[in-house]
Amino acid sequence: MVDPLRLLTQRVIIAVSVLVLTALLVYVDREGYNDNSDGSVDLLDAFYYTTVSLSTTGYGDIAPTSDTARLVNIVLITPLRVLFLIVLIGTTLETLTTRSREQVRLNRWRKKLRDHTVVIGYGVKGRSAVNTMLANGMSVETLVVVDPDPAAIAEANEQGLVAVMGDATRTEVLRRAGVPTANRIVITTARDDASVLATLTCRQLNQTANIVVSVREADNLALVRQGGANEVVTSSDAVGRILGLATVSPALGHVLEDLTTSGVGLEVAERLVSPREEGKQPRQIADLVVAVVRDGDELPFHSPAIGHLVRGDRLIVIRPSEEYPWARREDAHEPPPEEEPEDPADRPPGGI
């Protein structure tokens, strides 16, 4: 893919070269030109004549009078004038065409965008959240990143993500990211006040999406929940608890760090109960079951309300990140849902 800035620079160099070459031709044959103001043509007059001639302005105050100068205008300067106009007009038309084409593609993409996940803030927490979602089977095509930092947008694009640059507290920016049709929204801004405002705006645009918000201070937890967040994670308190536990018990700190790291060691996962597990108790499952989600209620593993597992239950389990013969993953062999092939034209070209 050609760098637009490099392409524009090349065309500017061509245009300037044509301008300089034409001015030198006029200056060399300056005796064949007449200046109505003083009768003579110097280097400045040559550049002036070249500028108004190539731009087709043609004031007529400087004009070729000799046959040689007129022949040079016909044979050399006229083709250079055409080349100069092609460079300028071609660049303008290409820019307009490219913008129109990209706008059409973006409009088609937005119309088809449904049930996706919007991640607001692509800093340390945002990148970690995206990597965790991708590691747990979420498709990169269903993720949209919003961030005001061009460097963060470029990094998201390098990862293959669709990225929208702008302030996430503005309604227009959130609309461009498809917040009104999103299924999940993750808010990981650097400041709690921005998180509160982004939560309020997102909830106003989308009444049904599951909104997960990260705040630094526990004092803001209730405020974010009132703003419409379904789940709130207090980052400073969570880190503080892990630090305290690691101080009291280094081994416990290592285990907690392992559980929160994707792809290595142990992982916490949610999966659907398999047919052969129905009718069993949680302790009889190969994976370590810590909770059961039934009819929207979260039941801890020791709850007597669980009884036996039934169809439709979802299990919160601790298991190895990789599948081993002695620790088979029940969801590892489930066939993936069939998806329609994506039209490349419906995919936006990275940043929006």
N, C-alpha and C positions, 0 to 999 in steps of 0.2 A: 504494500500500500504506500503510495507516494505521500510524503509529508506535505500538507497544504502550505506551510510556511516556506518550505524549500521551493515548491512550485511557484509561489507568488514571487519569491526573490529572483528566481530565474527569469520570470516574465518582466520584472522591473528592470533587470540588467539588460534584457533585449531591447526594451523600450528606450532606455537611456543610451544604449549603443547606437540605435537608429538615429536618435536625436543628435548625438555628437557627430556621427558620420555625415549626416546631412548638412550640419552646420559647417563642417570642414570643407565639404564640396562647394558650398556657397562661398565660403571665404576664399578658397583657392581661385574661384572664378569671379571674385568680387568686382572686377572691372566691367563685367557684363551686367551688373545690377545698378539700379538707380535708387537712391534714397531721396524722397521728396523733401526731406527736411534740410539736408546739407549736401546732397548730391553724391557723397561717398559712402561706402559700406565698410565698416570695420568689423572686428571679431564679435563685438556685442551685437551689432546690427545683424550679423550672420546668424547668431543664435536666436535673435528676436524673429527674424524672417522664418527660420526653421520651425520655431514653436508655433507661430500663427499659421504656417503652411501645413504642417503635419496635423494640426488639430482642425484643419479645414475652416479656420476663422477667416483668414485672408483679408486683412484691412486694405491692402493695395498701396500702402505708403512706401513699401519696398517691392520692386518688381524687376524681373529679368528683362533686359532691353536688347542684349546681343543675341544673335542666332545661336551661338555656342551655349549661352546660359539657358536659353529656352530649350535647346536640345537636351541638355543635362537634366532639366526639369522633367522632360517627357520620358527620357530613357532611365534615369536613376532616381530622381526625387519622387516621382509619382509612385513607382513600386515601393519605395521606402515608406511613403505616406500610407499606402494600403497595408503594408506590414505593421506599421505603428497602430493603425486602427484595429487591425485584426487582434493584436495583442491586448489592447485595451477592451474592446468590445467582447472578445472571446473570454477574457477573465471575468467580466461582469456577467455574461450569460452563463458561464459555467458555475459561478457562485450562486446565481439565482436558481439554476436548474438543480444543483446539489441540495440547496436548502429546501426546495419544493419537494424533491424526491425523499429527503430525510423526513420532512414533515408528514408526507403521506404514509411513510413506513411507521412513524411514531403513532400516528392516529390509528392505523390498523392494529398496531401492537396494543395500544391502550384499550381498544374496543374488545380485544380477545382476552385481556388480562383479567382473570378472575381467581379468587381463592388463593392468592399469593401471599407472601410474607414480606412486610416492609420493615427494614432495620434502620432506625433513625440514630445516626451517630456511628461512624466507622473508626473509632479509636481503639484502644486496647480491648475494652469490653465488647465493643461491636464486632471486631474481628474474631474474638474468641467465640462469641455467640454464633456467628456465621459458620466458623469452622466446625463447631459442635453440631449444628444443624446439618451441615453437609456430611459429617461423619456418621450421622444417624439416618442417612438415606434420603434427605431432602434434596430435590433437584436444584441445580444452580439456576435453571430457567425460571424458577418460582420465587426467586429472591430479588428484592429491589433495595438498594442502599441509598440513604439520604444523608448528605453531609455538606457543610459549607466550605470545607477545605479542598482546594483543587488536588493537593497531593493525595488525600484520602480517596478522592474520586478516581484518580489515576491508578491507585493501588487496587481498588475494587474492580476496575476494568481489566487489569492484568489478571485478576483471578477469574475473569469471565462473568462478572456480575453486572447487571444493569444498575447504573448509578445516576442519581439526580443531584445536581449541585444546587444548594440553596439553604436558606434558613427554614428549619423544620417547624418553626412556630407560625409560618405564613401559610395560609390556606391554599394559595395557588401552587406553592411548592409541593404540598402534600397531595393535591389533586394530580399533579404531574406524575407523582410516584404511584398513583392508583390506590390511595388510601380508602376512598369510598367503596371499592370492590375487594379490598383485602380481607383475608381470613384471619391473619395474625399480624400483630404489630409489636415490634420490640423497640423500646426507647432506651438508649444508652448515651444520652448527652452528658457533657462534662459538668454541667451545673444543674442543681436541683430545681431552680426557678424555671430554667428552660425545659426541664422534664415535665414540670407541672403544666406549663402552658402548652407544650406539645401534646400532652395527654388530653387536655381539655379540647384542643382543636381536633385531634384524631377522633375522639368520641363524638364530637359534634358532626363530623363527616361520616362516621360509620358507627351505627348503634349496636352492631352485632359482633364485631371483630373481637378476638381475644387479645387484650392489650397487656403486655408484660413490661414493667418499667423498673429501671435500676435507679436508686437514689443513694446518695452518699450518707445522709444523716437520717437517723431513725425518726427524728422529730417531723420530718416531711412525709412519713409513710401514710398517715391518715389523710393528709391533704391530697396526695396523689390518688389514693383510693376514692376519695370523694370526687375527684376529677374524672373518674371513669376507668381506672386501671383494674384489671381482673387479678393480676398478680404483681406484687412489689417485692423486689429483692434489695435489701439494705447492704450495699457493698462494704461499707466500713465496718459494720457490726459483724458481717460474715467473716471478713478477713481477721478481725480482732478475735473472734471465737477460735478460728483455726490457729492463730498465733498462740493463744492461751493454752489450747489443748496440746499443741506441739511442744510448748515449754514444759507442761506437766508430764506429758508422755510423748517422747519423740516418735515412737512406733505408731501411735495414734495419728500424729501429724502426717507421717508418711502415708498411712492408709487413706486419710482424707484427701491428701494431694493426689494420690493415685486415682481415687474415685472421681475427682473433678478434672482429670486429664483424659482426653479422648485418644483412643487407639492403642493404648498400652495398659498392661496389667489388668486391673478390674474396672468395670464400668457399671453405672446405674442406667437401666433401660426400662422402657415400658413396652410390653408386647401383649398380643391377644392370647388368651388361653387356647391351647391346641385341643383337638378332639380327644386325643388319648389322655389328656390331663383332666377332662371333665369328670366330676364325681370324686376327685381326690381332694385331700386337704393340702393347704399350702406347704406344710412341712414335708409332704411326700413328693414335691416337685424337685427336679434335678437342680434348677436354679434356686438361689437363695431369695425367697419371696419376702419382701419387707412391707408390702401393702397390696391391697386389691381394690380396683376401681370398679364398682358395680352400680349401674343406674345413676352415674354421675357422683356417687358418694365414695369418698376415699376411706377405706377401712384398713387400719393397721393389722399386721400379720397375726396379732394375738387376739383380735376382736372375735368374740363368740358369734357375732352376726354373720361371719363368713361361712361357717359350716363347711360345706363342700363347694368346690368350684363348679360353676355352671357356664353354659355357653354364653358368650358375650362379655364375660369378665375380662378385665385387662389387669395384667400383673406388673407391679413395680418390682424389678428383680436386680440383684447384684450378681454379675456373671463375668467370666473372662472376656476380654475385648476380642480375642481370637477364638475361633472354634477349634476344639480339640476332640479327639475320639472319646475321651472320658468326660467331656463337658460339651455336649452337643447343644447348639442353639436352636430352639424350637422354631424360630421365625426365619432361620437362615435358608430353609428349603422351600419357603412359600413362594410361589411364582409371582413375579412383579405384575402389577396391574397393566393391562394393555393401554398404550397411549397412542394417539394419532401422531404421525410424523409431523414435525414442525416445519413450516415453510420458512426458509431462510429470510425471505422478504419481510416476515412478521417479526423478526428479531431486531431490536434497535441496535445501532452501532456503538454501544457502550454508554458513554455519558450522554445525558439529556440536558 
